[in-house]
Amino acid sequence: MEEHDVHVSHRASFRARVPVTRKAMDTDTLLRPLLYACGALAATLAAGWLLDVLLRRAAARPGDTPLWVMLRRCRRPFRLALCALLLRGTYRQAGILPDHSPAVGRTLTLVLIASTAWLLTGIATAVVDAAYARYAGRTSDQARVRRVRTQVTLIQRVVTAAVVVVAAAAMLLTFPAMRAVGTSVLASAGLIGIVAGIAAQSSLGNLFAGLQIAFGDTVRIGDTVVVDREWGTVEEITLTFLVVRTWDERRITMPVSYFTAKPYENWSRGGAEMTGTVFWHLDHSAPVDAMRRQLRRILAEVPAWDGRASDLAVTDTTPHTIEVRAVLTAKDASDVWTARCAVRERMLAWLVEHHPYALPRIATTAAVPPPADRTGGGAAAEGATAGARA
């Protein structure tokens, strides 16, 4: 009887302890993932703050490179990558969704790969921009600055594209099904390469043309070009297309292969200085010498003229007019256009005010008769004229 009572008391005490144990396990299941997540977040914020302090101190040093200032843009991808890395390494010990552990691990892996690619792209961009800014600040030759700008821009795009492709491939390979597809693709890579090369012949041509433009120095960002009778400035160069901004703010997008296969005018090649011409069609009695003196006075008041050269001459004549050409110089295409317009307007205003007879006109009066011939031809002409009047 006493033995039976002992067994009953043990069963009662065990049943009393079971709810407490289950409650403790539920609390541990909830608190442990929360503590690990908060710890990872705190470590990420602390590391991000420390990195930002170090970058600010490095950027505060006088005369240093602007790289440290530009690297501060990478704080967000750094924090995201660090947090994903910490959670990826501790999610099993933390017991985060233990029933879905493979899915959690794959998700954290994808986030880690994406954030790492974002971080690498930001670092590459900061390094390229800092190198270009430092070179542009120390070089006075604008042609070299434009060439370096074109090259570093294309290098940055190539690096970004490579990082994105590698990251996308790494993300796809985290799935077992994609690994099998990747193996089969590698097995038939030769045939696929031939088919892809034929199908993407135009795209590959543009790609190699972009690299040729970047390192062959045929056209640069900021160059003034004439393409298909359109005058404009090269605004952007990528691996596949080129953007030309015209004088009226239009954008012309062209494949870069155009600039390696067809002729075009590059007014900035070999130097941005240009020579412009202005034409007037005037009467034969136009005061050419006075126009030369007036041209020098006009150019002295035009800021766009660089003072290198100027001239005025009669370049052609017709039965009714003469063609007068003025030549002037400027530091670039924009200034030469401004100087040409100013000279044309001011010279016409001066002619209208002081020499209106020099403007072209249609003759509506009889021509002046030639002088009389002293050998008798003049008398015969007069007799013929008198007979005609009679």
C-alpha positions as CSV (number, residue, x, y, z in Angstrom):
1,M,0.0,0.0,0.0
2,E,2.8,2.4,0.9
3,E,4.7,1.4,-2.3
4,H,1.6,2.3,-4.4
5,D,1.4,5.7,-2.7
6,V,5.0,6.4,-3.5
7,H,4.5,5.7,-7.2
8,V,1.4,7.9,-7.3
9,S,3.3,10.8,-5.7
10,H,6.2,10.4,-8.3
11,R,3.8,10.5,-11.2
12,A,2.1,13.6,-9.8
13,S,5.4,15.4,-9.4
14,F,6.5,14.5,-12.9
15,R,3.2,15.7,-14.4
16,A,3.7,19.0,-12.5
17,R,7.2,19.5,-13.9
18,V,6.3,18.8,-17.6
19,P,4.5,22.1,-18.3
20,V,7.3,24.0,-16.7
21,T,9.8,22.3,-19.0
22,R,7.8,22.8,-22.1
23,K,7.3,26.5,-21.2
24,A,11.1,26.9,-20.7
25,M,11.7,25.3,-24.1
26,D,9.2,27.6,-25.8
27,T,10.8,30.6,-24.2
28,D,14.3,29.4,-25.3
29,T,13.0,28.9,-28.9
30,L,11.8,32.4,-29.1
31,L,14.6,34.2,-27.2
32,R,17.6,32.5,-28.8
33,P,16.8,33.6,-32.4
34,L,15.9,37.1,-31.2
35,L,19.1,37.4,-29.2
36,Y,21.2,36.2,-32.2
37,A,19.5,38.5,-34.6
38,C,19.9,41.5,-32.2
39,G,23.5,40.6,-31.7
40,A,24.2,40.5,-35.4
41,L,22.4,43.8,-35.9
42,A,24.3,45.4,-33.1
43,A,27.6,44.2,-34.4
44,T,26.7,45.4,-37.9
45,L,25.8,48.9,-36.7
46,A,28.9,49.1,-34.6
47,A,31.2,48.0,-37.5
48,G,29.4,50.4,-39.9
49,W,29.8,53.3,-37.4
50,L,33.5,52.5,-36.9
51,L,34.1,52.3,-40.6
52,D,32.4,55.6,-41.2
53,V,34.5,57.3,-38.5
54,L,37.7,55.9,-40.0
55,L,36.7,57.1,-43.5
56,R,35.8,60.5,-42.2
57,R,39.1,60.9,-40.5
58,A,41.0,59.8,-43.6
59,A,39.0,62.2,-45.7
60,A,39.6,65.1,-43.3
61,R,43.4,65.0,-43.9
62,P,44.4,67.9,-46.2
63,G,45.5,67.3,-49.7
64,D,44.5,63.6,-49.6
65,T,42.7,61.7,-52.3
66,P,38.9,62.0,-52.6
67,L,38.7,58.2,-52.5
68,W,37.7,58.1,-48.8
69,V,34.8,60.5,-49.3
70,M,33.5,58.4,-52.2
71,L,33.9,55.1,-50.2
72,R,31.4,56.4,-47.7
73,R,28.7,55.7,-50.2
74,C,29.4,52.0,-49.6
75,R,28.2,52.0,-46.0
76,R,24.8,50.5,-46.8
77,P,26.0,47.5,-48.8
78,F,28.8,46.9,-46.3
79,R,26.3,46.8,-43.4
80,L,23.9,44.5,-45.4
81,A,26.7,42.1,-46.4
82,L,28.1,42.0,-42.8
83,C,24.7,41.3,-41.3
84,A,23.9,38.6,-43.8
85,L,27.3,37.0,-43.2
86,L,26.8,36.9,-39.4
87,L,23.3,35.5,-39.7
88,R,24.4,33.0,-42.3
89,G,27.1,31.7,-40.0
90,T,24.9,31.4,-36.9
91,Y,21.4,30.7,-38.0
92,R,21.6,27.0,-37.1
93,Q,22.9,27.7,-33.6
94,A,20.3,30.4,-33.2
95,G,17.5,28.0,-34.2
96,I,15.9,30.4,-36.7
97,L,13.0,28.6,-38.2
98,P,14.5,25.1,-37.6
99,D,11.7,23.4,-39.6
100,H,12.8,25.5,-42.7
101,S,16.5,25.5,-42.1
102,P,17.5,24.9,-45.8
103,A,15.3,27.7,-47.1
104,V,16.6,30.1,-44.4
105,G,20.2,29.2,-45.4
106,R,19.6,29.7,-49.1
107,T,17.8,33.0,-48.5
108,L,20.7,34.3,-46.4
109,T,23.2,33.1,-49.0
110,L,21.3,34.9,-51.8
111,V,21.2,38.1,-49.8
112,L,25.0,37.8,-49.0
113,I,25.9,37.3,-52.7
114,A,23.7,40.2,-53.8
115,S,25.0,42.6,-51.1
116,T,28.6,41.6,-51.8
117,A,28.1,42.3,-55.5
118,W,26.6,45.7,-54.5
119,L,29.6,46.4,-52.3
120,L,32.2,45.5,-54.9
121,T,30.4,47.6,-57.5
122,G,30.4,50.6,-55.2
123,I,34.1,50.2,-54.3
124,A,35.0,49.9,-58.0
125,T,33.0,53.0,-58.8
126,A,34.6,54.9,-56.0
127,V,38.1,53.9,-57.0
128,V,37.5,54.9,-60.7
129,D,35.8,58.2,-59.8
130,A,38.5,59.1,-57.4
131,A,41.3,58.3,-59.9
132,Y,39.6,60.4,-62.6
133,A,39.0,63.3,-60.2
134,R,42.6,63.3,-59.1
135,Y,43.9,63.1,-62.7
136,A,41.5,65.9,-63.9
137,G,42.6,68.1,-61.1
138,R,46.3,67.8,-61.9
139,T,46.1,67.9,-65.7
140,S,45.5,71.0,-67.7
141,D,45.2,69.3,-71.1
142,Q,41.5,68.9,-71.6
143,A,41.9,66.5,-74.5
144,R,43.7,64.0,-72.2
145,V,41.1,64.6,-69.5
146,R,38.3,63.7,-71.9
147,R,40.2,60.6,-73.1
148,V,40.8,59.4,-69.5
149,R,37.2,60.1,-68.7
150,T,36.0,57.9,-71.6
151,Q,38.4,55.1,-70.7
152,V,37.5,55.0,-66.9
153,T,33.8,55.2,-67.7
154,L,34.0,52.1,-69.9
155,I,36.2,50.3,-67.5
156,Q,33.7,51.0,-64.7
157,R,30.9,49.6,-66.9
158,V,32.9,46.5,-67.7
159,V,33.7,45.8,-64.1
160,T,30.1,46.4,-63.1
161,A,28.8,44.0,-65.8
162,A,31.3,41.4,-64.8
163,V,30.4,41.6,-61.1
164,V,26.7,41.4,-61.9
165,V,27.1,38.4,-64.2
166,V,29.3,36.5,-61.7
167,A,26.8,37.3,-58.8
168,A,23.8,36.2,-60.9
169,A,25.6,32.9,-61.8
170,A,26.6,32.3,-58.1
171,M,23.0,32.9,-57.0
172,L,21.6,30.5,-59.6
173,L,24.1,27.8,-58.6
174,T,22.8,27.8,-55.1
175,F,19.8,25.9,-56.4
176,P,20.4,22.2,-57.0
177,A,18.4,22.1,-60.2
178,M,20.5,24.9,-61.7
179,R,23.7,23.1,-60.9
180,A,22.5,20.2,-63.2
181,V,21.6,22.8,-65.9
182,G,25.0,24.4,-65.5
183,T,26.8,21.1,-65.9
184,S,24.9,20.3,-69.1
185,V,25.5,23.8,-70.4
186,L,29.3,23.4,-69.8
187,A,29.2,20.1,-71.7
188,S,27.7,21.8,-74.7
189,A,29.5,25.1,-74.4
190,G,31.2,24.9,-77.8
191,L,28.0,24.6,-79.7
192,I,26.2,27.2,-77.6
193,G,29.1,29.6,-78.1
194,I,28.9,29.3,-81.9
195,V,25.2,29.7,-81.9
196,A,25.4,32.7,-79.5
197,G,28.2,34.3,-81.5
198,I,26.1,34.1,-84.7
199,A,23.0,35.4,-83.0
200,A,24.7,38.2,-81.1
201,Q,27.0,39.2,-83.9
202,S,25.8,42.8,-83.9
203,S,26.0,43.1,-80.1
204,L,29.5,41.7,-80.0
205,G,30.5,44.0,-82.7
206,N,29.2,47.0,-80.7
207,L,31.0,45.6,-77.6
208,F,34.4,45.4,-79.3
209,A,33.8,48.8,-81.0
210,G,33.2,50.3,-77.6
211,L,36.5,49.0,-76.4
212,Q,38.2,50.2,-79.5
213,I,36.8,53.7,-79.1
214,A,37.8,53.7,-75.4
215,F,41.4,52.7,-75.9
216,G,41.9,53.8,-79.5
217,D,41.2,57.4,-78.6
218,T,39.1,58.0,-81.7
219,V,36.2,59.8,-80.0
220,R,35.9,61.0,-76.3
221,I,33.3,62.2,-74.0
222,G,33.0,66.0,-74.6
223,D,34.2,65.9,-78.2
224,T,32.4,68.1,-80.7
225,V,31.3,65.9,-83.7
226,V,29.2,66.1,-86.8
227,V,27.3,62.9,-87.5
228,D,24.7,62.6,-90.3
229,R,24.8,66.4,-90.7
230,E,24.0,66.9,-87.0
231,W,26.4,68.9,-84.9
232,G,26.7,68.1,-81.3
233,T,28.8,67.1,-78.3
234,V,29.4,63.5,-77.2
235,E,27.6,63.2,-73.9
236,E,27.8,59.4,-73.0
237,I,29.7,56.4,-74.3
238,T,28.8,52.9,-73.3
239,L,29.9,49.5,-74.5
240,T,27.0,49.4,-77.0
241,F,25.8,52.9,-77.9
242,L,26.9,56.5,-77.9
243,V,24.8,59.6,-77.1
244,V,25.4,62.9,-79.0
245,R,23.7,66.0,-77.5
246,T,22.9,68.5,-80.3
247,W,22.9,72.3,-79.9
248,D,19.1,72.4,-79.5
249,E,19.3,69.9,-76.6
250,R,18.2,66.8,-78.6
251,R,19.9,63.5,-77.9
252,I,21.0,61.2,-80.8
253,T,21.7,57.6,-79.8
254,M,23.9,55.7,-82.2
255,P,25.6,52.3,-82.0
256,V,29.3,52.6,-81.3
257,S,30.1,50.5,-84.3
258,Y,29.0,53.5,-86.5
259,F,32.1,55.4,-85.3
260,T,34.4,52.5,-86.4
261,A,32.8,51.8,-89.7
262,K,31.7,55.2,-91.2
263,P,33.4,58.6,-91.5
264,Y,32.4,61.4,-89.2
265,E,33.8,64.8,-88.3
266,N,35.5,65.3,-84.9
267,W,36.2,69.0,-84.3
268,S,38.0,68.3,-81.0
269,R,40.5,65.9,-82.4
270,G,44.0,67.3,-82.1
271,G,42.8,70.3,-80.1
272,A,39.5,72.2,-79.6
273,E,40.6,75.4,-81.3
274,M,38.6,76.2,-84.5
275,T,38.6,78.6,-87.4
276,G,35.2,80.0,-88.6
277,T,34.1,81.9,-91.6
278,V,31.5,84.5,-92.3
279,F,30.2,85.3,-95.8
280,W,28.4,88.4,-97.2
281,H,27.1,88.9,-100.7
282,L,27.5,92.6,-101.5
283,D,27.4,95.1,-104.3
284,H,30.6,95.6,-106.4
285,S,31.0,99.0,-104.9
286,A,31.3,97.7,-101.3
287,P,34.2,99.3,-99.3
288,V,36.4,96.3,-98.7
289,D,39.2,98.2,-97.0
290,A,36.8,99.9,-94.6
291,M,35.2,96.5,-93.9
292,R,38.6,95.1,-92.9
293,R,39.1,97.9,-90.4
294,Q,35.6,97.5,-89.1
295,L,36.1,93.7,-88.7
296,R,39.1,94.4,-86.4
297,R,37.0,96.8,-84.3
298,I,34.1,94.3,-84.0
299,L,36.4,91.4,-83.0
300,A,38.0,93.5,-80.3
301,E,34.5,93.7,-78.7
302,V,33.6,90.0,-79.1
303,P,34.7,87.9,-76.1
304,A,34.4,84.7,-78.0
305,W,37.3,85.6,-80.3
306,D,40.6,84.2,-79.0
307,G,42.7,86.7,-80.8
308,R,44.8,84.2,-82.8
309,A,43.8,85.3,-86.3
310,S,41.4,87.3,-88.4
311,D,41.2,88.3,-92.0
312,L,38.8,89.6,-94.7
313,A,39.0,89.1,-98.4
314,V,36.9,89.0,-101.6
315,T,36.6,85.3,-102.5
316,D,34.2,85.3,-105.5
317,T,32.3,87.6,-107.8
318,T,29.2,87.3,-110.0
319,P,27.6,89.6,-112.5
320,H,25.6,91.2,-109.7
321,T,27.5,90.7,-106.4
322,I,30.8,90.0,-104.8
323,E,31.4,87.4,-102.1
324,V,33.3,88.7,-99.1
325,R,34.6,86.3,-96.5
326,A,35.8,87.0,-93.0
327,V,38.0,84.5,-91.1
328,L,38.2,84.4,-87.4
329,T,39.3,81.9,-84.6
330,A,38.0,80.8,-81.3
331,K,39.0,78.3,-78.6
332,D,36.2,75.8,-79.3
333,A,33.2,75.1,-81.5
334,S,30.7,76.9,-79.3
335,D,32.8,80.1,-79.2
336,V,33.4,80.1,-82.9
337,W,29.7,79.8,-83.6
338,T,29.0,82.8,-81.2
339,A,31.8,84.9,-82.8
340,R,30.5,84.2,-86.3
341,C,27.0,85.2,-85.5
342,A,28.2,88.4,-83.7
343,V,30.4,89.4,-86.6
344,R,27.7,88.8,-89.2
345,E,25.1,90.9,-87.4
346,R,27.4,93.8,-86.5
347,M,28.9,94.1,-89.9
348,L,25.5,94.1,-91.6
349,A,24.3,96.8,-89.1
350,W,27.4,98.9,-89.9
351,L,26.9,98.6,-93.7
352,V,23.2,99.6,-93.4
353,E,24.1,102.6,-91.3
354,H,27.2,103.9,-93.1
355,H,27.4,102.2,-96.5
356,P,23.9,101.3,-97.7
357,Y,25.0,101.4,-101.3
358,A,27.1,98.3,-100.6
359,L,24.1,96.1,-100.1
360,P,23.1,93.9,-103.0
361,R,20.4,95.3,-105.3
362,I,18.7,94.6,-108.6
363,A,19.6,97.0,-111.3
364,T,16.5,98.7,-112.8
365,T,18.2,101.6,-114.7
366,A,20.0,101.7,-118.0
367,A,23.7,100.8,-117.9
368,V,26.3,103.5,-118.3
369,P,27.3,103.7,-122.0
370,P,31.0,103.0,-122.8
371,P,33.2,106.0,-123.6
372,A,33.3,107.2,-127.3
373,D,35.9,105.6,-129.5
374,R,38.4,108.3,-130.7
375,T,39.2,106.4,-134.0
376,G,35.7,107.1,-135.4
377,G,33.9,104.2,-134.0
378,G,32.3,106.6,-131.5
379,A,30.9,108.9,-134.3
380,A,29.5,105.9,-136.1
381,A,27.9,104.8,-132.8
382,E,26.4,108.2,-132.3
383,G,25.0,108.3,-135.8
384,A,23.5,104.9,-135.4
385,T,21.9,106.1,-132.1
386,A,20.6,109.3,-133.7
387,G,19.1,107.3,-136.5
388,A,17.5,105.0,-134.0
389,R,16.0,107.9,-132.2
390,A,14.6,109.4,-135.4
